[in-house]
Amino acid sequence: MEGILKLKCSSCGTMFMSETQQSKCPTCAEQSSNMGSSGHGGCGCGHSH
């Protein structure tokens, strides 16, 4: 279990575990890569269209 970090999502502020030092939690990363498919997820990013 090397290289696992506890990070704070830059998008929604949720604490999450990451191995890649990405700035977004998996939920936000998925949201941003699938923009518009669901429109809203339980992420709390504050996107309102």
DOMI-83026 format. One record per atom (N, C-alpha, C): residue number from 1; x, y, z; atom name; residue in three letters. Coordinates in Angstrom, 1 decimal. Each point is the difference from the previous one (the first is absolute). Example, Ala and Ser with C-alpha at 12.3 -4.5 7.8 and 13.67 -1.06 7.14 Angstrom:
! residues 2
 kenu     xx     yy     zz koldren lomi
    1   13.2   -5.7    7.8       N  ALA
    1   -0.9    1.2    0.0      CA  ALA
    1    0.9    1.2    0.0       C  ALA
    2   -0.4    1.1   -0.7       N  SER
    2    0.9    1.1    0.0      CA  SER
    2   -0.8    1.1    0.8       C  SER
! end
This chain:
! residues 49
 kenu     xx     yy     zz koldren lomi
    1    0.8   -1.2    0.0       N  MET
    1   -0.8    1.2    0.0      CA  MET
    1    0.9    1.2    0.0       C  MET
    2    0.8    0.2   -1.0       N  GLU
    2    0.8    1.2   -0.1      CA  GLU
    2   -0.6    1.1   -0.8       C  GLU
    3    0.3    1.2    0.4       N  GLY
    3   -0.4    1.1   -0.8      CA  GLY
    3   -1.5    0.4    0.0       C  GLY
    4   -0.7   -0.5    1.1       N  ILE
    4   -1.4    0.4    0.1      CA  ILE
    4   -0.1    1.2    0.9       C  ILE
    5   -0.6    1.1   -0.6       N  LEU
    5    0.0    1.3    0.8      CA  LEU
    5   -1.5    0.3    0.3       C  LEU
    6   -0.2    0.8    1.0       N  LYS
    6   -1.3    0.5    0.3      CA  LYS
    6    0.0    1.4   -0.5       C  LYS
    7   -0.8    0.3   -1.0       N  LEU
    7   -0.1    1.3   -0.6      CA  LEU
    7   -1.3    0.6    0.2       C  LEU
    8   -0.1    1.4   -0.2       N  LYS
    8   -1.2    0.7    0.0      CA  LYS
    8   -0.4    0.4   -1.4       C  LYS
    9   -1.1   -0.4   -0.5       N  CYS
    9   -0.4    0.3   -1.3      CA  CYS
    9   -0.1    1.5   -0.3       C  CYS
   10    0.7    0.5   -1.1       N  SER
   10    0.0    1.4   -0.3      CA  SER
   10   -1.4    0.5   -0.5       C  SER
   11   -0.8   -1.0   -0.4       N  SER
   11   -1.3    0.4   -0.6      CA  SER
   11   -1.1    0.0    1.0       C  SER
   12   -0.1   -1.0    0.9       N  CYS
   12   -1.1    0.0    0.9      CA  CYS
   12    0.4    0.0    1.5       C  CYS
   13    1.3   -0.2    0.2       N  GLY
   13    0.5    0.1    1.4      CA  GLY
   13   -0.1   -1.3    0.8       C  GLY
   14   -0.4   -1.0   -0.6       N  THR
   14   -0.1   -1.3    0.6      CA  THR
   14    1.4   -0.6    0.3       C  THR
   15    0.2   -0.6    1.1       N  MET
   15    1.3   -0.7    0.2      CA  MET
   15   -0.1   -1.4   -0.6       C  MET
   16    1.1   -0.4   -0.7       N  PHE
   16   -0.1   -1.3   -0.7      CA  PHE
   16    1.4   -0.6   -0.1       C  PHE
   17    0.1   -1.3   -0.2       N  MET
   17    1.3   -0.6   -0.1      CA  MET
   17    0.4   -0.1   -1.4       C  MET
   18    1.3    0.3   -0.3       N  SER
   18    0.4    0.0   -1.4      CA  SER
   18    1.4   -0.6   -0.1       C  SER
   19    0.3   -0.6   -1.1       N  GLU
   19    1.4   -0.5   -0.2      CA  GLU
   19    0.7    0.9   -1.0       C  GLU
   20   -0.7    0.9   -0.6       N  THR
   20    0.5    0.7   -1.2      CA  THR
   20    0.2    1.5    0.3       C  THR
   21   -0.3    0.5    1.2       N  GLN
   21    0.2    1.4    0.3      CA  GLN
   21   -0.9    0.9   -0.9       C  GLN
   22   -1.1   -0.6   -0.5       N  GLN
   22   -0.9    0.8   -0.8      CA  GLN
   22   -0.7    1.0    0.9       C  GLN
   23   -0.5    1.1   -0.5       N  SER
   23   -0.6    1.1    0.8      CA  SER
   23   -1.5   -0.2    0.2       C  SER
   24   -0.6   -1.0   -0.7       N  LYS
   24   -1.4   -0.2    0.1      CA  LYS
   24   -0.3   -1.4    0.5       C  LYS
   25   -1.0   -0.1    0.8       N  CYS
   25   -0.5   -1.3    0.5      CA  CYS
   25   -0.5   -0.8   -1.2       C  CYS
   26   -0.1   -1.3    0.1       N  PRO
   26   -0.5   -0.8   -1.1      CA  PRO
   26   -1.3    0.4   -0.6       C  PRO
   27   -0.9    0.4    1.0       N  THR
   27   -1.3    0.4   -0.5      CA  THR
   27    0.0    1.2   -0.9       C  THR
   28    0.8    1.0    0.5       N  CYS
   28    0.1    1.3   -0.9      CA  CYS
   28    0.8   -0.3   -1.3       C  CYS
   29    1.0   -0.8    0.1       N  ALA
   29    0.7   -0.4   -1.2      CA  ALA
   29   -0.9   -0.7   -1.0       C  ALA
   30   -0.8   -0.8    0.5       N  GLU
   30   -1.0   -0.7   -0.9      CA  GLU
   30   -1.0    1.0   -0.5       C  GLU
   31   -0.5    0.9    0.8       N  GLN
   31   -1.0    1.0   -0.4      CA  GLN
   31    0.6    0.8   -1.1       C  GLN
   32    1.2    0.4    0.1       N  SER
   32    0.6    1.0   -0.9      CA  SER
   32    0.3   -0.7   -1.4       C  SER
   33    0.2   -1.4    0.1       N  SER
   33    0.3   -0.7   -1.2      CA  SER
   33   -1.3   -0.4   -0.7       C  SER
   34   -1.1    0.0    0.7       N  ASN
   34   -1.3   -0.3   -0.6      CA  ASN
   34   -1.0    1.1    0.1       C  ASN
   35    0.5    1.2   -0.3       N  MET
   35   -0.9    1.2    0.2      CA  MET
   35   -1.3   -0.2   -0.8       C  MET
   36   -1.1    0.2    0.7       N  GLY
   36   -1.3    0.0   -0.6      CA  GLY
   36   -0.7   -1.3   -0.2       C  GLY
   37    0.7   -1.1    0.4       N  SER
   37   -0.7   -1.3   -0.1      CA  SER
   37   -1.0   -0.2    1.0       C  SER
   38    0.3    0.4    1.3       N  SER
   38   -1.0   -0.1    1.0      CA  SER
   38   -0.5    1.4    0.4       C  SER
   39    0.9    0.9   -0.1       N  GLY
   39   -0.4    1.4    0.4      CA  GLY
   39    0.3    0.3    1.5       C  GLY
   40   -0.2   -1.0    0.8       N  HIS
   40    0.2    0.2    1.5      CA  HIS
   40    0.4   -1.3    0.6       C  HIS
   41    1.0    0.0    0.9       N  GLY
   41    0.3   -1.2    0.8      CA  GLY
   41    0.1    0.4    1.4       C  GLY
   42    0.2   -0.9    0.9       N  GLY
   42    0.1    0.3    1.4      CA  GLY
   42    1.3    0.5    0.4       C  GLY
   43    0.5    1.0   -0.7       N  CYS
   43    1.4    0.4    0.1      CA  CYS
   43    0.1    1.4    0.8       C  CYS
   44   -1.0    0.8   -0.2       N  GLY
   44    0.1    1.3    0.7      CA  GLY
   44    0.9    1.0   -0.6       C  GLY
   45    0.3   -0.1   -1.3       N  CYS
   45    0.9    0.9   -0.6      CA  CYS
   45   -0.5    1.4   -0.2       C  CYS
   46   -1.3    0.1    0.0       N  GLY
   46   -0.7    1.3   -0.2      CA  GLY
   46   -0.1    0.4   -1.4       C  GLY
   47    0.0   -1.0   -0.9       N  HIS
   47   -0.3    0.4   -1.4      CA  HIS
   47   -1.5    0.1   -0.2       C  HIS
   48   -0.4    1.2   -0.5       N  SER
   48   -1.5    0.1   -0.3      CA  SER
   48   -0.1    0.5   -1.4       C  SER
   49   -0.8   -0.7   -0.8       N  HIS
   49   -0.1    0.4   -1.4      CA  HIS
   49   -1.4    0.5   -0.2       C  HIS
! end
